[in-house]
Amino acid sequence: MSTTQLKTINFGHTPDADDAFMWFALTTEKLTLPDLKIKHLLKSMQELNVDAQSGLHEVSAISFGAYAQIAHLYDLLPCGGCLGFGYGPMLLSNRAMTMDELKKAPVAVPGMLTTATFTLKLFAPELQLVQLPFDKIVPAIQSGEVAAGLIIHEAQMTYKKMGFVKIVDLGEWWQEQANLPLPLGGNIIRKDLPEALKLQVATVMQNAIRYSLAHRQEALAFAMQWARGIPADQADKFIGMYVNESTVDYGDVGRKAINELYARAYAQGLLTKPLQPAFVSI
């Protein structure tokens, strides 16, 4: 495939405040690719994980829990990753629960391919998991439809006000286990694209993240469209948790964390073979 054959690069990412902040400069075309248009496809993380199984999009966000299944189709970009430094997906309930109680009742997760679910299986592989859309999990916990639910996104900031009890923060648990941040999501690019184009895409994406960090208030104002009603100060705090200097580049710690996640998953039987991710180099 040559670059002249491509007129548009399809880029799948989520309609969430952190992704909106991260890709502000690309969405508003403050930064562009020469001779190529970036088409933004907004989908849930689970939908993007499923799309990646067939290599549907040239560039996409991906859960690290799903990447193991599509590593033969995609390389990891060195930027755009979300790492939880002692924080991450939370398992919440209406009341304090023991692990024995949890094993006997359904637990809602936001997609079987998400890193949240992947990490929950490392933490407690014997739980009975039920897949729900991520925005349906809070109501399911409140109604008693499920005993507990795995929460991602803005509810991590507001769960106490909703009366929930935290059973475990998986990012905190992972930090205790591995002394590393928890790799949650990354961005990928199809292996069959020309190497020059991969470098071009990686560079403009890295520059876009730098632009948002340098123009924080402008990018935050744009991202508030997807903040699901939380105040700007909380949205800014949430975004800062997942879009920071490690998002510009994983660095040695981030790459070590990714490799450690897959090593432990293989050791526990979640992966059938070892995985060493391939990164695009800038």
N, C-alpha and C positions, 0 to 999 in steps of 0.2 A: 504494500500500500504506500502511495506517495502522498505528500502533503497536498499536492494539487488536486487529488481526488476528494479531499474533504473540504466542504464549505462551512460546515457547522460541527462544533464539538458539543455533544450532549453531556451535561454535567448534572448528575443527580445528587441532591442534598436535601436536608430536612427543613421544614417550615418552622424552625425553632429560633429563639432569640440568639443563641450562640452562633449558629450557622449564618443567620442573617447579618450579624455583626461581622463575622469573619470574612464573608464574601460581599460586603457592602460595595467595595470599589469595582468588583466584577459585575455585580447585578446592575449598578447604576452606570456602568461603562466608563468609569473614571480611568480604569485600566482595561486594555483590550489585547487581543492577539492579532498580529498583523495578518490580514487576508482571511481570517477565520472568525466566525461568530460563535460565542458561547451561548448555548441554549440551556437555561436553567430549568430543571425538572424538580419540582418540590413534591417529595413523597416521604412517608414515614420511614424510619430506620428499618423496620421489618420488611417493608415493600422494596426498599433499595437492596437489602440483603438477598431477597428472592430474585430481583432483577439481575443481580450480579452472577447468579448461578449459570445464566446463559450468555454472559458477557454483553448484556443489552446496551449499556451506556459506555461511551469511551472513557469517561471520568465519573467517579461516584464516591460518595461517602460510603463507608463500610463499617460494620461492627467487627472488632477483632475476633469475636466469637464465630463470625461467618467467614472470615478471610481464609481460614484453614481449608475450606471447601472449594475456594476459587483461586487459590494461589497459582494454579497452573494457567490461569487466564489473565491475571492482573499482577502488576508490580505495585508496591507501596510507594506513594509519594512521600518525600521527606518532611513535608509540612502539612498543616491542617489537622494534626492529630489532637485528640483530647485525652489528657492524662489526669487521673485523680490522685492528688498528692495527699493521701490520708482521708479521702472522701470519695464517694461514688454512689452507685445505686443503693437504695435503702429498702430493707424488708420491713414493712409497717403492718400494724394490726390495730384493732380497736382496744386491745387490752394486752397486758403482758402475757406471753405464752412460752412454755418450755418447748424444747425441740421435740420431745415425745408427743406433745399435743399437736405440734405443727405437722408431724409425719402422718397424722390421722385425718387431716383436712386439706381441702384444695387450696393451693397457693397460686395467685395470679401473677403471670409474667408478661412483659410487653413484647413477646415474640421469641420463638424457640431459637432463632439464630442470633439474637442480640448478645453483646458481651455481658450485659447484666445477667441474663439467664445462664450463660456459659460459666460465669464466676459463681453464681448461686449453686450450680451443679458441683463445682469444686468444693464449695463450703459445706453443702448438705445434699449429696447425690440421691438420697432416699426420699426427697419430698415429692408430693403429688402436684405436678405443675399443670396449670390451665392457662392457655394463651388467650389474652384479651388485648384489644387496642390500648395503647399506653394511656390514653385519656379516659378510658372506661374503668381503669383499675381503682382509682379513688372511690368512685360511686359503688363499686362492687365490694370494697372493704366496708364502707359506711352502711350498706344495706345488709351485710352479713352473708352475701352470696359466696364470698371466699373468706377463709380464716385470716389470711394475710395477703399482701400484695407487694410486688417489687416495683418501687417507684423510681422513675428517672425524671429529669427535667425540673421545672420550677417548684414542684411540690416538695422537693428536698429543702426548700427554704421556708415552707409554710406549714409543714405537717403538724407541728405542735399546736398551732392555732386551730387546726381541724380536729384536734383531740386524739390524734394517733399516737401510738407507742412504737418507738423504734426497737425492733428486735435485733437488727444488725445493720451496720453500714459496711457494705462489702469493700469499699475502698479503704476504710479503716482496718478491716480484718486483713485485707491483702497486704497493707503496709506492715502490720504486725508479723505476718507470715514470711514475707519476702524482703522486707525493708526496701521496697521499691514502690513507685507510683503504679496505680492500676491503669493499664492501657484500655481505654473504652472504645474509641472510634478513630478511624483514620480515613485517608482518602487514597483512592487507587486509580490506576490508569492502565488501559489494556496493553498487554504485552505485544500485540501485533502492530501497534503504531510505530512509525519511524522513531529512532532514538533521538533525532534532532527535535522532533515534535514533542516527545516526552520531556525533554529538557526545557523547551519553550513553555510548555504548560506548567511544569513545576516552578519555573522562575516567576511567571506572572502570578501564580497562586501564592507563592511566598511573599511577593511584593504586595499583594492585596492584603495579606494579614498584617504586614508591617504598616500599611496605610491606615488600617482601622485602629491599630494600637497608637499610631501617631495622631489620628484625628478622632479621638475616642468619643467626644460628645456628639459629633456629627454621625458617626457610625451607630452609636447607642440610640439616637433619636430615630434612625431608620429601623433598627432592630426592635424597637418597642411595638411595632405592628404585630410581632409574633410573640410577645411576652405574656400572653394569656392573662392579662389583667393585673399582674403584679406591679407594684410601684417602681419607678425608674431606679431608685437607689438599690432595691433588691435585685432588679434585673441586671444592673451594673455589677453587683457583687456576684451573681450567678455567672454572668458572662466572664468575669475575671477568673473564676474558678477553672474555666475550660478553654479560654482563649488568652494566652500569655506567651512568654518567650519560648516555652517548650512547644508551642503550636507553630511558631516560625520554623523550628527544626527540633526533631526529637532529641538530638544530642546523644551522648553515650548512655546516659541514664535511661532515657526513653527507649532506646533500642534494646538495652539490656532487659528492661521490664517486659517488652514484647516477647523477647526470646524466652524469658523465664516463665511467662504465662503459658506459652506453648509447651515448654519442657514439662511443666507440672501437669498440664492437661494430658500430655502423652503418658506420663507416669501413672496417672489415675485412670487411663483408659478412655478419656474423652476424644482422643485422637488415635487413629490407627497407625500413624507413622510420624516420625519426628518432622518438624517444620522449621526451616530457616528462611524467613521472609526475604524477598529480593526488593531492594530499594532503588529508586531512581536517584542518581547522584547529580547534584548541582555543582 
